[in-house]
């Protein structure tokens, strides 16, 4: 089945290389091998080349998973979104950022993986759902950056994101991860087509996430005014799965145009020399800093780990 949300491949490499003359990090990326050096490539993308785009795309990657009833129902039952939406966002952001910043086989990366696996192990989660969530971490950054980045990813980058998250998935004991980029993309698209559908849990989780995002930007009395801008960033399958109102064509074009303009302006700015690391950001959830082993909801001593495929498997 054809992947309808795929990123056109043909001249992406050429377009990316057009910016190489004044981009130190892009020059470095083009010298690296996406199989052997995927950790370094992903680091350079996430914290030098595309820090804003990486963060936004991973936020909306998680948004996509809430359109899956089995995932949304589980999240709804935990009560974390209704009671502690900001803490859950920070915990997820920090765990992923530890892995992205330090690498999955570093001391901190392994600690973040252990913590994620313990959290997931409390629940019965299908391998198919795990595999889909993993796929969003590959393809949503690629798609977002193709639309709104200062340049699209080159082939080395697209493949590096695939190989990076495939290795993370293996360390989470996720099975049947495709061996090829295109096959994993087909899985991503086919899974969404088959599983996206409305349930009340979908909407509750999506509304909590929408309000969280609005709270980053606006005082609460203005949230209603900002809601349509969030809807303008969601495609038709997501709007249907959440039963959110459809934004006007004008608003959608305006929001997308603003993001496209931002990408074009970035081309004119000096290259970012210092990495924009997420783990050093001051957060109200953790005013005095955090410990990896404390991220996420508390795990009761002696709690059953369950049979979900989240048991740590270090090669």
FISE-532744 format. One record per residue (C-alpha): residue in one letter; residue number from 0; x, y, z. Coordinates in steps of 0.02 Angstrom, whole numbers, plus 50000, padded with zeros to 5 digits. Layout:
+----+-----+-------+-------+-------+
: aa :   i :    xx :    yy :    zz :
+----+-----+-------+-------+-------+
:  A : NUM :     X :     Y :     Z :
...
+----+-----+-------+-------+-------+
# end
This chain:
+----+-----+-------+-------+-------+
: aa :   i :    xx :    yy :    zz :
+----+-----+-------+-------+-------+
:  X :   0 : 50000 : 50000 : 50000 :
:  X :   1 : 50069 : 50169 : 49955 :
:  X :   2 : 50122 : 50284 : 50096 :
:  X :   3 : 50013 : 50437 : 50074 :
:  X :   4 : 50104 : 50545 : 50202 :
:  X :   5 : 50277 : 50508 : 50133 :
:  X :   6 : 50408 : 50640 : 50100 :
:  X :   7 : 50456 : 50652 : 49916 :
:  X :   8 : 50632 : 50587 : 49900 :
:  X :   9 : 50702 : 50632 : 49729 :
:  X :  10 : 50794 : 50796 : 49750 :
:  X :  11 : 50796 : 50813 : 49940 :
:  X :  12 : 50982 : 50776 : 49946 :
:  X :  13 : 51019 : 50908 : 49815 :
:  X :  14 : 50912 : 51039 : 49902 :
:  X :  15 : 50996 : 51007 : 50068 :
:  X :  16 : 51169 : 51017 : 49992 :
:  X :  17 : 51130 : 51188 : 49919 :
:  X :  18 : 51155 : 51257 : 50095 :
:  X :  19 : 51319 : 51168 : 50131 :
:  X :  20 : 51440 : 51310 : 50086 :
:  X :  21 : 51409 : 51408 : 50247 :
:  X :  22 : 51346 : 51270 : 50362 :
:  X :  23 : 51481 : 51186 : 50466 :
:  X :  24 : 51365 : 51057 : 50542 :
:  X :  25 : 51287 : 51010 : 50375 :
:  X :  26 : 51462 : 50985 : 50304 :
:  X :  27 : 51499 : 50870 : 50449 :
:  X :  28 : 51336 : 50773 : 50423 :
:  X :  29 : 51374 : 50745 : 50240 :
:  X :  30 : 51539 : 50664 : 50290 :
:  X :  31 : 51456 : 50541 : 50410 :
:  X :  32 : 51383 : 50369 : 50380 :
:  X :  33 : 51199 : 50354 : 50432 :
:  X :  34 : 51222 : 50174 : 50490 :
:  X :  35 : 51382 : 50194 : 50588 :
:  X :  36 : 51362 : 50376 : 50643 :
:  X :  37 : 51174 : 50393 : 50666 :
:  X :  38 : 51190 : 50450 : 50848 :
:  X :  39 : 51301 : 50597 : 50801 :
:  X :  40 : 51192 : 50645 : 50652 :
:  X :  41 : 51033 : 50646 : 50757 :
:  X :  42 : 51120 : 50749 : 50891 :
:  X :  43 : 51176 : 50879 : 50764 :
:  X :  44 : 51001 : 50888 : 50691 :
:  X :  45 : 50908 : 50897 : 50856 :
:  X :  46 : 51018 : 51023 : 50945 :
:  X :  47 : 51108 : 51123 : 50810 :
:  X :  48 : 51022 : 51114 : 50640 :
:  X :  49 : 50837 : 51098 : 50687 :
:  X :  50 : 50809 : 51120 : 50875 :
:  X :  51 : 50641 : 51211 : 50859 :
:  X :  52 : 50580 : 51095 : 50722 :
:  X :  53 : 50632 : 50938 : 50815 :
:  X :  54 : 50541 : 50990 : 50973 :
:  X :  55 : 50381 : 51041 : 50883 :
:  X :  56 : 50380 : 50886 : 50774 :
:  X :  57 : 50402 : 50768 : 50922 :
:  X :  58 : 50262 : 50860 : 51013 :
:  X :  59 : 50146 : 50830 : 50867 :
:  X :  60 : 50212 : 50653 : 50848 :
:  X :  61 : 50143 : 50616 : 51021 :
:  X :  62 : 49983 : 50708 : 50973 :
:  X :  63 : 49961 : 50583 : 50831 :
:  X :  64 : 49970 : 50435 : 50949 :
:  X :  65 : 49818 : 50500 : 51043 :
:  X :  66 : 49711 : 50465 : 50890 :
:  X :  67 : 49735 : 50279 : 50923 :
:  X :  68 : 49596 : 50220 : 51042 :
:  X :  69 : 49700 : 50087 : 51128 :
:  X :  70 : 49836 : 50214 : 51168 :
:  X :  71 : 49719 : 50356 : 51216 :
:  X :  72 : 49613 : 50243 : 51327 :
:  X :  73 : 49765 : 50186 : 51425 :
:  X :  74 : 49827 : 50365 : 51447 :
:  X :  75 : 49653 : 50421 : 51498 :
:  X :  76 : 49639 : 50284 : 51630 :
:  X :  77 : 49801 : 50336 : 51715 :
:  X :  78 : 49730 : 50509 : 51750 :
:  X :  79 : 49900 : 50588 : 51719 :
:  X :  80 : 49839 : 50704 : 51581 :
:  X :  81 : 49690 : 50767 : 51679 :
:  X :  82 : 49787 : 50795 : 51841 :
:  X :  83 : 49968 : 50826 : 51793 :
:  X :  84 : 49978 : 50867 : 51607 :
:  X :  85 : 50130 : 50982 : 51624 :
:  X :  86 : 50226 : 50855 : 51728 :
:  X :  87 : 50189 : 50717 : 51605 :
:  X :  88 : 50249 : 50827 : 51462 :
:  X :  89 : 50409 : 50871 : 51553 :
:  X :  90 : 50443 : 50690 : 51602 :
:  X :  91 : 50422 : 50630 : 51423 :
:  X :  92 : 50524 : 50775 : 51353 :
:  X :  93 : 50665 : 50746 : 51476 :
:  X :  94 : 50674 : 50558 : 51450 :
:  X :  95 : 50679 : 50576 : 51261 :
:  X :  96 : 50803 : 50720 : 51273 :
:  X :  97 : 50921 : 50619 : 51383 :
:  X :  98 : 50926 : 50485 : 51248 :
:  X :  99 : 50946 : 50611 : 51107 :
:  X : 100 : 51078 : 50716 : 51195 :
:  X : 101 : 51186 : 50577 : 51267 :
:  X : 102 : 51149 : 50429 : 51154 :
:  X : 103 : 51054 : 50271 : 51195 :
:  X : 104 : 51210 : 50177 : 51255 :
:  X : 105 : 51278 : 50315 : 51366 :
:  X : 106 : 51257 : 50302 : 51555 :
:  X : 107 : 51118 : 50432 : 51555 :
:  X : 108 : 51038 : 50363 : 51398 :
:  X : 109 : 51031 : 50188 : 51473 :
:  X : 110 : 50958 : 50259 : 51633 :
:  X : 111 : 50822 : 50349 : 51534 :
:  X : 112 : 50782 : 50188 : 51440 :
:  X : 113 : 50772 : 50090 : 51602 :
:  X : 114 : 50653 : 50218 : 51673 :
:  X : 115 : 50543 : 50216 : 51518 :
:  X : 116 : 50540 : 50026 : 51516 :
:  X : 117 : 50490 : 50017 : 51698 :
:  X : 118 : 50350 : 50143 : 51669 :
:  X : 119 : 50284 : 50051 : 51516 :
:  X : 120 : 50305 : 49881 : 51597 :
:  X : 121 : 50163 : 49919 : 51719 :
:  X : 122 : 50038 : 49908 : 51577 :
:  X : 123 : 49986 : 49786 : 51443 :
:  X : 124 : 50033 : 49875 : 51282 :
:  X : 125 : 50033 : 49786 : 51116 :
:  X : 126 : 50192 : 49772 : 51014 :
:  X : 127 : 50098 : 49851 : 50868 :
:  X : 128 : 50059 : 50007 : 50971 :
:  X : 129 : 50239 : 50020 : 51030 :
:  X : 130 : 50298 : 50002 : 50851 :
:  X : 131 : 50182 : 50139 : 50790 :
:  X : 132 : 50237 : 50262 : 50925 :
:  X : 133 : 50418 : 50224 : 50881 :
:  X : 134 : 50382 : 50259 : 50698 :
:  X : 135 : 50314 : 50432 : 50737 :
:  X : 136 : 50483 : 50480 : 50812 :
:  X : 137 : 50563 : 50441 : 50644 :
:  X : 138 : 50440 : 50511 : 50518 :
:  X : 139 : 50360 : 50661 : 50603 :
:  X : 140 : 50528 : 50754 : 50616 :
:  X : 141 : 50568 : 50710 : 50435 :
:  X : 142 : 50397 : 50772 : 50375 :
:  X : 143 : 50395 : 50929 : 50482 :
:  X : 144 : 50569 : 50981 : 50429 :
:  X : 145 : 50527 : 50949 : 50246 :
:  X : 146 : 50383 : 51073 : 50264 :
:  X : 147 : 50449 : 51203 : 50385 :
:  X : 148 : 50637 : 51183 : 50410 :
:  X : 149 : 50765 : 51301 : 50336 :
:  X : 150 : 50803 : 51155 : 50219 :
:  X : 151 : 50739 : 50976 : 50203 :
:  X : 152 : 50840 : 50835 : 50277 :
:  X : 153 : 50973 : 50756 : 50167 :
:  X : 154 : 50971 : 50568 : 50143 :
:  X : 155 : 51100 : 50539 : 50279 :
:  X : 156 : 50987 : 50626 : 50405 :
:  X : 157 : 50828 : 50535 : 50360 :
:  X : 158 : 50915 : 50367 : 50371 :
:  X : 159 : 51005 : 50414 : 50531 :
:  X : 160 : 50839 : 50452 : 50618 :
:  X : 161 : 50776 : 50282 : 50563 :
:  X : 162 : 50930 : 50188 : 50624 :
:  X : 163 : 50936 : 50286 : 50787 :
:  X : 164 : 50757 : 50248 : 50838 :
:  X : 165 : 50770 : 50069 : 50776 :
:  X : 166 : 50912 : 50043 : 50900 :
:  X : 167 : 50809 : 50125 : 51037 :
:  X : 168 : 50664 : 50011 : 50995 :
:  X : 169 : 50773 : 49858 : 51008 :
:  X : 170 : 50829 : 49913 : 51180 :
:  X : 171 : 50645 : 49926 : 51228 :
:  X : 172 : 50621 : 49748 : 51165 :
:  X : 173 : 50501 : 49804 : 51029 :
:  X : 174 : 50488 : 49665 : 50902 :
:  X : 175 : 50469 : 49661 : 50712 :
:  X : 176 : 50546 : 49832 : 50679 :
:  X : 177 : 50566 : 49842 : 50489 :
:  X : 178 : 50742 : 49832 : 50423 :
:  X : 179 : 50714 : 49966 : 50291 :
:  X : 180 : 50661 : 50149 : 50301 :
:  X : 181 : 50526 : 50132 : 50168 :
:  X : 182 : 50450 : 49978 : 50250 :
:  X : 183 : 50438 : 50067 : 50418 :
:  X : 184 : 50357 : 50217 : 50334 :
:  X : 185 : 50227 : 50103 : 50254 :
:  X : 186 : 50192 : 50029 : 50425 :
:  X : 187 : 50168 : 50203 : 50496 :
:  X : 188 : 50045 : 50257 : 50361 :
:  X : 189 : 49949 : 50093 : 50356 :
:  X : 190 : 49933 : 50087 : 50545 :
:  X : 191 : 49858 : 50261 : 50550 :
:  X : 192 : 49735 : 50219 : 50412 :
:  X : 193 : 49678 : 50064 : 50505 :
:  X : 194 : 49675 : 50126 : 50685 :
:  X : 195 : 49635 : 50312 : 50687 :
:  X : 196 : 49455 : 50334 : 50744 :
:  X : 197 : 49358 : 50436 : 50870 :
:  X : 198 : 49329 : 50388 : 51050 :
:  X : 199 : 49289 : 50502 : 51198 :
:  X : 200 : 49459 : 50458 : 51274 :
:  X : 201 : 49546 : 50521 : 51117 :
:  X : 202 : 49461 : 50689 : 51136 :
:  X : 203 : 49496 : 50705 : 51322 :
:  X : 204 : 49682 : 50672 : 51299 :
:  X : 205 : 49690 : 50786 : 51146 :
:  X : 206 : 49601 : 50927 : 51237 :
:  X : 207 : 49720 : 50913 : 51385 :
:  X : 208 : 49869 : 50920 : 51266 :
:  X : 209 : 49794 : 51064 : 51168 :
:  X : 210 : 49770 : 51164 : 51328 :
:  X : 211 : 49947 : 51123 : 51383 :
:  X : 212 : 50018 : 51192 : 51220 :
:  X : 213 : 49909 : 51347 : 51232 :
:  X : 214 : 49969 : 51373 : 51410 :
:  X : 215 : 50148 : 51385 : 51346 :
:  X : 216 : 50100 : 51535 : 51239 :
:  X : 217 : 49946 : 51623 : 51308 :
:  X : 218 : 49862 : 51669 : 51473 :
:  X : 219 : 49711 : 51558 : 51507 :
:  X : 220 : 49579 : 51690 : 51464 :
:  X : 221 : 49648 : 51692 : 51285 :
:  X : 222 : 49652 : 51504 : 51258 :
:  X : 223 : 49488 : 51502 : 51162 :
:  X : 224 : 49560 : 51627 : 51039 :
:  X : 225 : 49714 : 51518 : 51014 :
:  X : 226 : 49625 : 51352 : 50991 :
:  X : 227 : 49597 : 51371 : 50803 :
:  X : 228 : 49784 : 51392 : 50776 :
:  X : 229 : 49814 : 51221 : 50857 :
:  X : 230 : 49678 : 51144 : 50747 :
:  X : 231 : 49762 : 51221 : 50594 :
:  X : 232 : 49915 : 51113 : 50629 :
:  X : 233 : 49816 : 50951 : 50629 :
:  X : 234 : 49775 : 50855 : 50471 :
:  X : 235 : 49603 : 50785 : 50429 :
:  X : 236 : 49629 : 50611 : 50506 :
:  X : 237 : 49676 : 50692 : 50673 :
:  X : 238 : 49533 : 50816 : 50670 :
:  X : 239 : 49412 : 50673 : 50637 :
:  X : 240 : 49487 : 50562 : 50772 :
:  X : 241 : 49470 : 50702 : 50901 :
:  X : 242 : 49311 : 50779 : 50830 :
:  X : 243 : 49394 : 50948 : 50835 :
:  X : 244 : 49319 : 51088 : 50728 :
:  X : 245 : 49398 : 51113 : 50559 :
:  X : 246 : 49494 : 51276 : 50542 :
:  X : 247 : 49464 : 51391 : 50396 :
:  X : 248 : 49574 : 51372 : 50244 :
:  X : 249 : 49636 : 51549 : 50271 :
:  X : 250 : 49691 : 51512 : 50449 :
:  X : 251 : 49777 : 51350 : 50400 :
:  X : 252 : 49872 : 51439 : 50262 :
:  X : 253 : 49918 : 51580 : 50379 :
:  X : 254 : 49988 : 51465 : 50513 :
:  X : 255 : 50082 : 51359 : 50387 :
:  X : 256 : 50143 : 51517 : 50299 :
:  X : 257 : 50212 : 51588 : 50462 :
:  X : 258 : 50309 : 51428 : 50496 :
:  X : 259 : 50374 : 51423 : 50318 :
:  X : 260 : 50430 : 51604 : 50332 :
:  X : 261 : 50520 : 51564 : 50495 :
:  X : 262 : 50617 : 51427 : 50405 :
:  X : 263 : 50668 : 51546 : 50267 :
:  X : 264 : 50726 : 51676 : 50393 :
:  X : 265 : 50832 : 51546 : 50482 :
:  X : 266 : 50930 : 51523 : 50320 :
:  X : 267 : 50988 : 51704 : 50336 :
:  X : 268 : 51046 : 51692 : 50516 :
:  X : 269 : 51218 : 51638 : 50576 :
:  X : 270 : 51235 : 51453 : 50613 :
:  X : 271 : 51195 : 51401 : 50791 :
:  X : 272 : 51363 : 51358 : 50873 :
:  X : 273 : 51302 : 51310 : 51046 :
:  X : 274 : 51183 : 51162 : 51058 :
:  X : 275 : 51005 : 51203 : 51112 :
:  X : 276 : 50990 : 51067 : 51244 :
:  X : 277 : 50820 : 51025 : 51317 :
:  X : 278 : 50884 : 50951 : 51480 :
:  X : 279 : 50952 : 51118 : 51544 :
:  X : 280 : 50789 : 51215 : 51520 :
:  X : 281 : 50715 : 51281 : 51683 :
:  X : 282 : 50548 : 51197 : 51714 :
:  X : 283 : 50417 : 51238 : 51846 :
:  X : 284 : 50390 : 51052 : 51871 :
:  X : 285 : 50571 : 51031 : 51928 :
:  X : 286 : 50630 : 51199 : 51997 :
:  X : 287 : 50779 : 51116 : 52084 :
:  X : 288 : 50825 : 50998 : 51943 :
:  X : 289 : 50780 : 50816 : 51919 :
:  X : 290 : 50844 : 50639 : 51934 :
:  X : 291 : 50811 : 50520 : 51790 :
:  X : 292 : 50751 : 50382 : 51907 :
:  X : 293 : 50615 : 50498 : 51974 :
:  X : 294 : 50540 : 50548 : 51806 :
:  X : 295 : 50364 : 50488 : 51773 :
:  X : 296 : 50231 : 50431 : 51896 :
:  X : 297 : 50297 : 50343 : 52053 :
:  X : 298 : 50317 : 50156 : 52033 :
:  X : 299 : 50258 : 50063 : 52187 :
:  X : 300 : 50385 : 49946 : 52263 :
:  X : 301 : 50346 : 49768 : 52211 :
:  X : 302 : 50223 : 49820 : 52075 :
:  X : 303 : 50191 : 49697 : 51936 :
:  X : 304 : 50290 : 49739 : 51779 :
:  X : 305 : 50166 : 49658 : 51661 :
:  X : 306 : 50196 : 49571 : 51497 :
:  X : 307 : 50211 : 49722 : 51382 :
:  X : 308 : 50361 : 49718 : 51266 :
:  X : 309 : 50451 : 49854 : 51364 :
:  X : 310 : 50577 : 49745 : 51456 :
:  X : 311 : 50751 : 49810 : 51435 :
:  X : 312 : 50857 : 49714 : 51312 :
:  X : 313 : 51035 : 49776 : 51297 :
:  X : 314 : 51133 : 49697 : 51154 :
+----+-----+-------+-------+-------+
# end
